[in-house]
């Protein structure tokens, strides 16, 4: 009973609740209940209207376009583009998660269903798998569902027109009306084999964050234990940076080799993946070392919280996140830039495909390197004042 009278007993309950609240918000608050919204998809309408036997014209392309763009239930932000080439360029530039291409002979193909030699119309769905697996899956499902619904409506419309023109419908036409539109799906920028369902960039980012944190903590503790005095403190901090950058380079190379050799991860360019992963790991190390050298061991709490709040977001498209999460965490976390740059490197053409993510990491690395070296000057001055 004496234990119940101790303040520490009740304080431990408060601490546990607080810790669970913080880490629950980090691990669940950002991702639970997420819903796709305004996922950008390109729409290409090349269809040319075809003349109906009874007069008038069938413009299936415009009809489909109107049905798709006016349906607010679809979590799609349609971008109307003029050609398939333009849509593919947008996919290459990570502007769209997918594209729907309505060919020039769409209406003519639908009208052929009333003939003795029906040729179902073909449309193309392009899925940008490398951009984000979660978003590409949603795009695939939404477009497939939409085209099935549109196909059913068009077949019903054509069946009514054919019934008015003739008492009997040819067997071949009746069979073709079951699938008036043939959907051909193409995956662009595939993630490759053994890539954790396209989440390999986020997985590698997490591994390197932890590896860099261990490196930064080890070198910081070694520097503290060495206890270098005077001007030697700046040299000690500078040596931390040099050793840390070398270690992260070796570690990132080992991780790429391990992923490829041990687990069979398919990589378009192992060299480019290693170089960018090294850049990410070096940025992480410099950030972590700067905070440790300026704040001390309490910086570990900040770094661990940053890790737990960032990790659940790495495999998610920003269009799936709540606005608060997207603006207050996803928009600035360094792990997001590392994961995004790795995705560009691994799935979109190597080092040359890296865009603003690489620029951000280079800027962060330079800034935190300067901050780390400045901590050595501060320590040297502080030591001199005590003498």
C-alpha positions in Angstrom: 0.0 0.0 0.0 3.0 2.3 0.6 3.7 2.2 -3.2 0.3 3.8 -3.9 1.3 6.8 -1.7 4.4 7.5 -3.7 4.2 10.4 -6.1 6.4 8.6 -8.6 3.8 5.8 -9.0 1.1 8.3 -10.1 3.6 10.3 -12.1 4.5 7.1 -14.1 0.9 6.8 -15.1 0.9 10.4 -16.4 4.2 9.8 -18.2 2.9 6.6 -19.9 -0.3 8.3 -21.1 1.7 11.3 -22.4 4.2 9.0 -24.2 1.4 6.9 -25.7 -0.4 10.1 -26.8 2.6 11.5 -28.5 3.7 8.3 -30.3 0.1 7.4 -31.1 -0.3 10.7 -32.8 3.0 10.1 -34.6 2.2 6.6 -35.8 -1.5 6.8 -36.3 -2.7 10.3 -36.3 -1.1 11.1 -39.7 -2.4 8.1 -41.6 -5.5 6.7 -40.0 -8.6 7.7 -41.9 -6.7 9.1 -44.9 -8.7 9.5 -48.0 -7.7 10.3 -51.6 -8.6 13.7 -52.8 -7.7 15.6 -56.0 -5.4 13.0 -57.4 -4.0 14.4 -60.7 -4.8 12.3 -63.7 -4.4 13.3 -67.4 -7.3 12.9 -69.8 -6.6 12.7 -73.5 -9.6 13.0 -75.8 -8.7 12.2 -79.4 -12.0 10.8 -80.5 -13.6 12.1 -83.7 -17.4 12.0 -83.9 -18.9 9.3 -86.2 -22.1 9.7 -88.2 -25.2 7.7 -87.1 -27.2 5.9 -89.7 -30.3 7.7 -88.5 -28.6 11.1 -88.8 -26.7 13.1 -86.3 -23.4 12.0 -84.8 -22.0 10.0 -82.0 -19.3 11.8 -80.0 -18.4 9.1 -77.5 -15.2 10.9 -76.4 -16.9 14.1 -75.4 -19.7 12.1 -73.7 -17.2 10.2 -71.6 -15.2 13.3 -70.8 -18.3 15.1 -69.6 -19.4 12.1 -67.4 -15.9 11.8 -65.9 -15.2 15.5 -65.2 -18.7 16.2 -63.8 -18.7 13.3 -61.3 -17.6 14.8 -58.0 -17.5 11.3 -56.4 -14.3 10.5 -58.2 -11.2 11.5 -56.1 -9.6 12.7 -59.4 -8.4 16.1 -60.5 -8.6 15.8 -64.3 -6.0 17.6 -66.4 -7.1 17.8 -70.1 -4.1 17.4 -72.4 -4.0 17.5 -76.2 -2.0 14.3 -77.0 -0.8 11.0 -75.6 2.8 12.3 -76.0 2.0 15.2 -73.8 0.4 13.0 -71.2 3.4 10.7 -71.2 5.7 13.7 -70.7 3.6 14.7 -67.7 4.0 11.1 -66.3 7.7 11.3 -66.8 7.8 14.7 -65.0 5.8 13.3 -62.0 2.8 15.6 -62.8 0.2 12.8 -63.0 -0.4 9.5 -61.3 -2.0 8.1 -64.4 -3.6 9.0 -67.7 -6.8 8.0 -69.7 -6.4 8.0 -73.4 -9.6 8.0 -75.6 -8.5 7.1 -79.2 -9.5 8.8 -82.4 -11.6 5.8 -83.5 -13.6 5.4 -80.3 -17.0 6.5 -81.7 -16.4 4.6 -85.0 -15.6 1.5 -83.0 -18.7 1.8 -80.9 -20.9 2.1 -84.0 -19.3 -1.0 -85.5 -21.0 -3.0 -82.7 -24.2 -2.7 -84.7 -22.6 -4.4 -87.7 -21.9 -8.0 -88.5 -18.2 -7.4 -87.9 -18.1 -5.5 -84.6 -14.7 -4.1 -83.4 -15.0 -3.0 -79.8 -13.4 0.4 -79.1 -10.1 0.3 -77.3 -9.0 2.9 -74.7 -5.7 3.1 -72.8 -5.1 3.5 -69.1 -1.5 4.5 -68.2 -0.6 4.0 -64.5 2.4 5.8 -63.1 3.4 3.1 -60.6 6.8 4.5 -59.7 5.4 7.8 -58.5 3.4 6.2 -55.7 2.1 2.7 -55.4 -0.9 3.7 -53.2 -2.0 6.5 -55.6 -1.5 4.4 -58.7 -3.6 1.6 -57.3 -6.4 4.1 -56.6 -6.1 5.5 -60.1 -6.3 2.1 -61.6 -9.4 1.1 -59.6 -11.2 4.4 -60.2 -10.6 4.4 -63.9 -11.5 0.8 -64.4 -14.7 1.3 -62.4 -15.5 4.4 -64.3 -15.0 2.8 -67.8 -17.1 -0.2 -66.8 -19.9 2.1 -65.8 -19.6 4.2 -69.0 -19.4 1.0 -71.1 -22.6 -0.3 -69.6 -24.4 3.0 -70.3 -23.2 3.1 -73.9 -24.1 -0.5 -74.5 -27.6 0.2 -73.2 -27.9 3.3 -75.4 -26.6 1.4 -78.5 -28.9 -1.6 -77.8 -31.9 0.7 -77.7 -30.9 2.3 -81.1 -30.3 -1.1 -82.7 -33.7 -2.4 -81.4 -35.5 0.5 -83.1 -33.7 -0.1 -86.4 -34.1 -3.8 -86.6 -36.3 -6.4 -84.9 -33.4 -8.8 -84.4 -29.8 -8.1 -83.2 -27.0 -10.3 -84.7 -25.4 -12.7 -82.2 -21.9 -11.2 -82.8 -23.3 -7.7 -82.0 -25.0 -8.9 -78.9 -21.8 -10.5 -77.7 -19.8 -7.3 -78.5 -22.3 -5.2 -76.5 -21.3 -7.1 -73.4 -17.9 -5.4 -73.5 -18.3 -2.4 -75.8 -15.0 -0.9 -74.6 -11.8 -2.8 -74.3 -9.4 -1.4 -71.7 -5.7 -1.8 -72.2 -3.6 -1.0 -69.1 0.0 0.0 -69.3 2.3 0.5 -66.3 4.9 3.3 -66.8 7.9 3.6 -64.5 7.3 0.2 -62.8 8.8 -0.2 -59.4 10.5 -3.5 -60.3 10.8 -6.7 -58.4 11.3 -7.0 -54.7 10.8 -3.3 -54.1 8.4 -3.6 -51.2 5.4 -2.9 -53.4 7.0 0.4 -54.5 7.8 1.5 -51.0 11.6 0.7 -51.2 12.6 4.4 -51.3 10.8 5.0 -48.0 12.2 1.8 -46.5 15.8 2.7 -47.5 15.3 6.2 -46.1 14.2 4.9 -42.7 17.2 2.5 -42.6 19.7 5.3 -43.4 18.1 7.7 -40.9 18.7 5.1 -38.1 22.2 4.3 -39.4 23.1 8.0 -39.5 21.7 8.5 -36.0 23.8 5.7 -34.6 26.9 7.2 -36.4 26.2 10.7 -35.1 25.5 9.6 -31.6 28.7 7.4 -31.5 30.9 10.2 -32.8 29.4 12.7 -30.5 30.0 10.5 -27.4 33.5 9.8 -28.6 34.1 13.6 -28.9 32.7 14.2 -25.4 34.9 11.4 -24.0 38.0 12.7 -25.8 37.5 16.1 -24.0 39.7 18.0 -26.4 40.5 21.5 -25.0 40.9 24.9 -26.5 41.3 25.2 -30.3 41.3 21.5 -30.5 37.6 21.4 -30.0 36.9 22.8 -33.4 39.3 20.3 -35.0 37.5 17.6 -33.1 34.1 18.6 -34.4 35.5 19.0 -37.9 36.9 15.5 -37.6 33.5 14.3 -36.6 32.1 15.6 -39.8 34.8 14.0 -42.0 34.5 10.6 -40.3 30.7 10.8 -40.4 30.6 11.6 -44.1 32.9 8.7 -44.8 31.0 6.3 -42.7 27.7 7.2 -44.2 29.1 6.7 -47.7 30.3 3.2 -46.8 27.0 2.5 -45.0 24.8 3.6 -47.8 26.8 1.5 -50.3 26.5 -1.5 -48.0 22.7 -1.0 -47.7 22.3 -0.8 -51.5 24.5 -3.9 -51.9 22.5 -5.7 -49.2 19.2 -4.8 -50.7 20.3 -6.0 -54.2 22.3 -9.1 -53.3 20.6 -10.4 -50.2 17.0 -9.5 -51.0 16.9 -9.3 -54.8 15.8 -5.7 -55.0 15.7 -4.7 -58.6 17.5 -1.4 -59.2 17.8 0.4 -62.5 21.1 1.9 -61.4 22.9 0.7 -58.3 25.5 3.4 -58.6 22.9 6.3 -58.8 20.9 4.8 -56.0 24.1 4.6 -53.8 25.1 8.2 -54.6 21.7 9.7 -53.7 21.4 7.5 -50.7 24.8 8.8 -49.6 23.6 12.3 -50.0 20.5 11.6 -47.9 22.5 9.8 -45.2 25.1 12.6 -45.1 22.3 15.2 -44.7 20.8 13.2 -41.9 24.1 12.8 -40.1 25.0 16.5 -40.4 21.5 17.4 -39.1 21.7 15.0 -36.2 25.3 15.9 -35.3 24.5 19.6 -35.3 21.6 19.2 -32.9 23.7 16.9 -30.6 26.6 19.3 -30.5 24.5 22.4 -29.8 21.8 20.9 -27.5 23.5 17.8 -26.2 21.7 14.5 -25.3 18.2 16.1 -25.1 18.5 16.4 -28.9 17.9 12.7 -29.1 14.3 13.2 -28.0 13.7 15.6 -30.9 15.4 13.3 -33.4 13.4 10.3 -32.3 10.1 12.3 -32.5 11.0 13.5 -35.9 11.6 10.0 -37.0 8.3 8.6 -35.7 6.3 11.5 -37.1 7.9 11.2 -40.5 8.1 7.5 -41.2 4.4 6.8 -41.7 4.2 9.5 -44.3 7.0 8.2 -46.6 4.9 5.7 -48.5 1.9 8.0 -48.9 1.0 10.4 -51.7 0.4 14.0 -50.4 -3.1 13.9 -51.9 -4.0 11.2 -49.3 -2.9 13.3 -46.3 -5.0 15.6 -44.2 -4.3 19.2 -44.8 -2.8 19.7 -41.3 -0.5 16.8 -41.7 0.6 17.8 -45.2 1.3 21.4 -44.2 2.8 20.9 -40.7 4.8 17.8 -41.1 5.1 16.4 -44.7 6.0 19.8 -46.2 9.3 20.2 -44.3 10.5 16.8 -42.9 13.9 15.9 -44.4 13.0 12.3 -44.7 10.3 13.2 -47.2 12.9 14.9 -49.5 15.2 11.9 -49.2 12.4 9.4 -50.0 11.1 11.5 -52.9 14.6 11.9 -54.4 15.3 8.1 -54.1 12.0 7.5 -55.9 13.1 9.7 -58.7 16.5 8.0 -58.8 15.2 4.4 -58.7 12.1 4.7 -61.0 12.5 7.7 -63.2 15.9 7.6 -64.8 18.7 7.7 -62.3 20.6 10.7 -61.0 19.5 12.9 -63.9 15.9 12.6 -62.9 16.4 14.1 -59.4 14.7 17.4 -59.2 14.0 19.8 -56.3 14.4 17.0 -53.7 18.1 16.8 -54.5 18.5 20.6 -54.3 16.8 20.7 -50.9 19.1 18.0 -49.5 22.2 19.7 -50.8 21.1 22.9 -49.2 20.3 21.2 -45.9 23.7 19.4 -45.9 25.6 22.7 -46.5 23.6 24.5 -43.8 24.0 21.9 -41.1 27.7 21.4 -42.0 28.2 25.1 -41.3 26.1 24.8 -38.1 28.1 21.8 -36.9 31.5 23.5 -37.5 30.1 26.6 -35.7 29.4 24.5 -32.6 33.1 23.7 -32.5 34.0 27.4 -32.5 31.5 28.0 -29.7 32.9 25.2 -27.6 36.4 26.5 -28.1 35.5 30.0 -27.0 33.6 28.7 -24.0 36.6 26.7 -22.9 38.9 29.7 -23.3 36.7 31.9 -21.2 36.7 29.4 -18.3 40.5 29.4 -18.2 
